[in-house]
């Protein structure tokens, strides 16, 4: 009887040990990550980090989410309902001015993709050539104010041109001759759309015409996440950084990884968009406090924000030593 009990104990211990061996020593942390809008070539490094297991190597199980509305990423991060999202530097500055607990944990796109776009046949070459023109803009008040700053560089006042809010439907009125130029169009998307229609396009880069060189896309997190879960933030950003490096070093393979996730985007527009976007990943995810300060001061001087926030409070630059 004693021998039988001993055998049962041994069997029980062996079974328990086998169960322990079958369970990983650690479980992946679930992370939610929302894009700024529908998937596009701007997001290739994120898909590389996900599909190639870079997030998993950092112990993260990342769910990439697509917003129903472009305002959702900022709102949901501020409310603590998602962990990370992609947003825009000007949007972060506006959010912080309004008291939202948003922190930029790194840059994704280093320079503005948004631009002033026009047909070369319009004869526009400099900001001064906007005089007497009808110009469509996407977002109020941001792009109306950015237009004013560019026009000022050409010696123009708002009364010297006509600004019309057209939302995001920028290309049709431009091609149809209803607008002479648009601001808020992207050099890696709408410019290519126009070229695919057989038209030659020109641009006035914002960062060369009176506007600070801002980050087009940044990664955001809630201030509480950054303070209370620094290891989680570091792991996420380390994997994304590796995704960026791989994309820069193996561009076609990286785009192939993205297309496996979104085969419907394998067309000329998206292939050309990726080629234009690729150089803008260089330097990411590093972000410079001086550039944040310059853009914030610009936005305050233009009335886009009411108050400034200490830069170090709204950007994360890695572990504090």
C-alpha positions as CSV (number, residue, x, y, z in Angstrom):
1,X,0.0,0.0,0.0
2,X,2.8,2.4,0.9
3,X,4.6,1.5,-2.3
4,X,1.4,2.3,-4.3
5,X,1.0,5.7,-2.6
6,X,4.7,6.4,-3.3
7,X,4.2,5.5,-6.9
8,X,1.1,7.8,-7.2
9,X,3.1,10.7,-5.7
10,X,5.9,10.2,-8.1
11,X,3.5,10.0,-11.0
12,X,1.7,13.1,-9.8
13,X,5.0,15.0,-9.5
14,X,6.1,13.9,-13.0
15,X,2.8,15.0,-14.5
16,X,3.0,18.4,-12.7
17,X,6.6,18.9,-14.0
18,X,5.6,18.0,-17.5
19,X,2.8,20.7,-17.4
20,X,5.3,23.3,-16.2
21,X,7.6,22.4,-19.1
22,X,4.8,22.9,-21.5
23,X,4.0,26.4,-20.3
24,X,6.4,29.3,-21.3
25,X,8.4,30.8,-18.5
26,X,6.8,34.2,-19.5
27,X,3.8,35.2,-21.5
28,X,3.8,37.8,-24.1
29,X,2.3,41.2,-23.1
30,X,-0.7,42.2,-25.1
31,X,-0.3,45.7,-26.7
32,X,-2.7,47.7,-28.7
33,X,-1.3,49.9,-31.4
34,X,-3.6,52.1,-33.6
35,X,-2.6,53.5,-37.0
36,X,-3.3,57.1,-37.8
37,X,-5.6,56.0,-40.7
38,X,-6.0,53.1,-43.1
39,X,-2.8,51.0,-43.8
40,X,-0.5,52.6,-46.3
41,X,3.3,52.7,-47.1
42,X,3.9,55.1,-44.1
43,X,3.3,52.0,-41.9
44,X,5.7,49.6,-43.5
45,X,8.2,49.6,-40.5
46,X,5.4,48.7,-38.1
47,X,4.3,45.8,-40.2
48,X,7.9,44.6,-40.5
49,X,8.2,44.7,-36.7
50,X,5.0,42.7,-36.4
51,X,5.2,40.2,-39.2
52,X,8.9,39.5,-38.7
53,X,8.5,38.8,-35.0
54,X,10.5,41.8,-33.8
55,X,7.7,42.7,-31.3
56,X,7.5,39.1,-30.2
57,X,11.2,39.0,-29.5
58,X,10.6,41.9,-27.1
59,X,7.9,39.9,-25.4
60,X,5.0,41.8,-27.0
61,X,1.9,40.5,-28.7
62,X,0.9,43.6,-30.7
63,X,-2.6,44.1,-32.2
64,X,-2.4,46.6,-35.0
65,X,-5.7,48.5,-35.2
66,X,-7.2,50.7,-37.9
67,X,-9.3,53.7,-36.7
68,X,-12.8,54.3,-37.8
69,X,-12.1,58.0,-37.6
70,X,-8.7,59.9,-37.8
71,X,-9.4,61.5,-34.5
72,X,-9.8,58.2,-32.7
73,X,-6.0,57.4,-32.1
74,X,-5.4,60.6,-30.0
75,X,-8.7,60.3,-28.1
76,X,-8.2,56.6,-27.3
77,X,-4.6,57.0,-26.1
78,X,-5.6,60.0,-24.0
79,X,-8.4,58.0,-22.4
80,X,-6.0,55.1,-21.7
81,X,-8.0,52.7,-23.9
82,X,-5.2,51.8,-26.2
83,X,-1.4,51.6,-25.6
84,X,0.2,53.3,-28.6
85,X,-0.9,55.0,-31.7
86,X,0.5,57.0,-34.7
87,X,-0.3,60.7,-34.8
88,X,1.1,64.0,-36.0
89,X,3.4,66.4,-34.3
90,X,1.1,69.4,-34.6
91,X,-1.8,67.3,-33.2
92,X,0.3,66.3,-30.2
93,X,1.2,70.0,-29.6
94,X,-2.5,70.9,-29.8
95,X,-3.5,68.0,-27.5
96,X,-0.9,69.0,-24.8
97,X,-2.0,72.6,-25.0
98,X,-5.5,71.4,-24.2
99,X,-4.3,69.4,-21.2
100,X,-4.4,65.9,-22.7
101,X,-1.8,63.5,-21.3
102,X,-0.1,62.6,-24.6
103,X,3.6,61.8,-25.0
104,X,5.5,61.3,-28.2
105,X,7.7,58.3,-27.8
106,X,9.4,58.6,-31.1
107,X,9.2,59.8,-34.7
108,X,8.2,57.6,-37.6
109,X,8.3,60.1,-40.5
110,X,11.1,62.7,-39.9
111,X,9.9,65.5,-42.1
112,X,6.6,66.9,-43.5
113,X,5.0,64.9,-46.2
114,X,2.1,67.4,-46.4
115,X,2.8,70.2,-48.8
116,X,1.4,72.8,-51.2
117,X,0.6,71.0,-54.4
118,X,-0.2,72.4,-57.8
119,X,0.0,71.6,-61.5
120,X,3.2,72.8,-63.2
121,X,1.1,74.3,-65.9
122,X,-0.2,76.8,-63.4
123,X,3.0,78.7,-63.5
124,X,3.4,78.6,-59.7
125,X,7.0,78.5,-58.6
126,X,7.3,80.5,-55.4
127,X,4.9,81.6,-52.6
128,X,4.6,85.0,-54.3
129,X,2.9,83.2,-57.2
130,X,0.0,82.4,-55.0
131,X,-1.3,85.9,-55.5
132,X,-4.8,85.9,-57.0
133,X,-5.1,82.2,-56.8
134,X,-7.8,79.9,-55.3
135,X,-6.2,77.5,-52.9
136,X,-7.9,74.6,-51.3
137,X,-7.0,73.4,-47.8
138,X,-7.8,70.3,-45.8
139,X,-8.1,70.9,-42.1
140,X,-9.3,74.0,-40.3
141,X,-7.6,75.9,-38.7
142,X,-4.2,74.1,-39.1
143,X,-3.7,74.2,-42.8
144,X,-5.4,77.6,-43.3
145,X,-2.9,79.0,-40.9
146,X,0.0,77.1,-42.5
147,X,-1.0,78.5,-45.8
148,X,-1.0,82.0,-44.3
149,X,2.6,81.5,-43.1
150,X,3.8,80.3,-46.6
151,X,2.0,83.1,-48.3
152,X,3.7,85.6,-46.0
153,X,7.1,84.4,-47.1
154,X,6.0,85.6,-50.6
155,X,4.9,88.9,-49.2
156,X,1.2,88.1,-49.4
157,X,-1.7,88.8,-47.0
158,X,-4.8,86.5,-46.8
159,X,-6.7,89.1,-48.9
160,X,-4.2,88.5,-51.8
161,X,-5.6,85.0,-52.5
162,X,-8.7,82.9,-51.9
163,X,-8.5,80.1,-49.4
164,X,-11.3,77.4,-49.6
165,X,-11.8,74.6,-47.2
166,X,-12.3,71.4,-49.3
167,X,-11.6,68.7,-46.7
168,X,-9.6,65.7,-47.9
169,X,-11.1,65.6,-51.4
170,X,-8.1,67.6,-52.8
171,X,-7.2,66.0,-56.2
172,X,-10.5,66.2,-58.2
173,X,-11.0,70.0,-57.9
174,X,-7.3,70.5,-58.6
175,X,-7.5,68.4,-61.8
176,X,-10.8,70.0,-62.7
177,X,-9.4,73.5,-62.7
178,X,-11.5,74.7,-59.7
179,X,-8.4,75.2,-57.6
180,X,-5.0,76.5,-58.5
181,X,-3.3,74.8,-55.6
182,X,-4.0,72.7,-52.5
183,X,-2.4,72.5,-49.1
184,X,-2.6,69.4,-46.9
185,X,-1.9,67.1,-49.9
186,X,0.9,64.6,-49.4
187,X,3.9,64.5,-51.6
188,X,3.9,60.7,-51.3
189,X,0.2,60.2,-52.2
190,X,-1.8,63.0,-53.9
191,X,1.2,64.1,-55.9
192,X,1.5,60.6,-57.3
193,X,-2.2,60.4,-57.9
194,X,-2.0,63.5,-60.1
195,X,1.1,62.1,-61.9
196,X,-0.8,58.9,-62.6
197,X,-3.4,61.1,-64.3
198,X,-0.7,62.2,-66.8
199,X,-0.1,65.7,-65.2
200,X,3.1,67.2,-64.1
201,X,3.0,68.4,-60.5
202,X,5.0,71.0,-58.5
203,X,5.2,71.4,-54.7
204,X,6.1,74.1,-52.3
205,X,7.7,72.2,-49.3
206,X,6.3,73.7,-46.1
207,X,9.6,73.3,-44.3
208,X,11.4,75.4,-46.9
209,X,8.8,78.1,-46.9
210,X,8.3,79.7,-43.5
211,X,7.2,76.7,-41.4
212,X,9.5,74.8,-39.0
213,X,10.7,71.3,-40.1
214,X,8.2,69.2,-38.2
215,X,7.7,65.5,-37.8
216,X,4.9,64.3,-40.1
217,X,4.2,61.1,-38.0
218,X,5.1,60.3,-34.4
219,X,4.3,57.4,-32.0
220,X,2.2,58.5,-29.0
221,X,1.4,57.0,-25.7
222,X,-0.4,58.1,-22.5
223,X,1.7,59.9,-20.0
224,X,0.8,57.4,-17.4
225,X,2.0,54.5,-19.6
226,X,5.4,56.2,-20.0
227,X,5.7,56.8,-16.3
228,X,4.4,53.5,-15.0
229,X,5.4,51.1,-17.7
230,X,8.8,52.3,-18.9
231,X,10.0,48.7,-19.8
232,X,6.9,48.2,-22.0
233,X,7.6,51.5,-23.8
234,X,11.2,50.7,-24.3
235,X,10.4,47.2,-25.7
236,X,7.8,48.6,-28.1
237,X,10.1,51.3,-29.4
238,X,13.1,49.0,-29.6
239,X,11.2,46.6,-31.9
240,X,9.8,49.5,-34.0
241,X,13.3,50.9,-34.3
242,X,14.5,47.6,-35.7
243,X,11.6,47.6,-38.1
244,X,12.7,51.0,-39.3
245,X,16.3,49.9,-39.7
246,X,15.2,46.8,-41.7
247,X,13.0,48.9,-43.9
248,X,15.8,51.3,-44.7
249,X,18.3,48.4,-45.3
250,X,16.1,46.0,-47.2
251,X,13.4,48.2,-48.8
252,X,11.9,45.8,-51.3
253,X,11.8,42.9,-48.8
254,X,10.2,45.2,-46.2
255,X,7.5,46.4,-48.7
256,X,6.9,42.7,-49.6
257,X,6.2,42.0,-45.9
258,X,3.7,44.8,-45.9
259,X,2.0,43.5,-49.0
260,X,1.6,40.1,-47.5
261,X,-0.5,41.7,-44.9
262,X,-2.3,43.9,-47.4
263,X,-2.1,42.3,-50.9
264,X,-4.9,44.7,-52.1
265,X,-2.3,47.6,-52.0
266,X,0.0,46.0,-54.5
267,X,-0.5,48.7,-57.2
268,X,1.5,51.4,-58.9
269,X,0.2,54.1,-56.6
270,X,1.4,52.4,-53.4
271,X,4.6,51.1,-54.9
272,X,5.6,54.7,-55.9
273,X,4.3,56.0,-52.6
274,X,6.6,53.7,-50.7
275,X,9.6,54.8,-52.8
276,X,8.9,58.5,-52.1
277,X,8.3,57.8,-48.4
278,X,11.4,55.6,-47.8
279,X,14.0,58.4,-47.2
280,X,11.7,60.0,-44.6
281,X,12.1,57.1,-42.3
282,X,15.9,57.9,-42.0
283,X,16.8,59.1,-38.5
284,X,13.6,57.7,-36.9
285,X,12.6,57.0,-34.2
286,X,15.0,59.7,-32.8
287,X,13.4,63.1,-32.1
288,X,15.0,66.4,-31.3
289,X,13.8,68.6,-28.5
290,X,14.8,71.7,-30.4
291,X,12.5,70.8,-33.3
292,X,9.6,70.3,-30.9
293,X,10.4,73.6,-29.3
294,X,10.5,75.4,-32.7
295,X,7.2,74.0,-33.9
296,X,5.5,74.7,-30.6
297,X,6.7,78.3,-30.6
298,X,5.5,78.7,-34.2
299,X,2.1,77.3,-33.4
300,X,1.8,79.5,-30.3
301,X,2.7,82.6,-32.3
302,X,0.1,81.7,-34.9
303,X,-2.7,81.2,-32.4
304,X,-2.9,77.4,-33.1
305,X,-2.3,76.7,-29.4
306,X,-3.0,78.8,-26.4
307,X,-0.2,77.7,-24.1
308,X,3.2,75.9,-24.4
309,X,4.2,72.7,-22.6
310,X,7.7,72.0,-21.4
311,X,9.2,69.9,-24.2
312,X,10.7,67.3,-22.0
313,X,7.2,66.6,-20.5
314,X,5.8,65.6,-23.9
315,X,8.5,63.7,-25.6
316,X,10.2,60.4,-24.6
317,X,13.8,60.0,-25.6
318,X,14.6,56.7,-24.0
319,X,15.4,55.7,-20.4
320,X,16.4,58.6,-18.2
321,X,19.9,58.1,-16.8
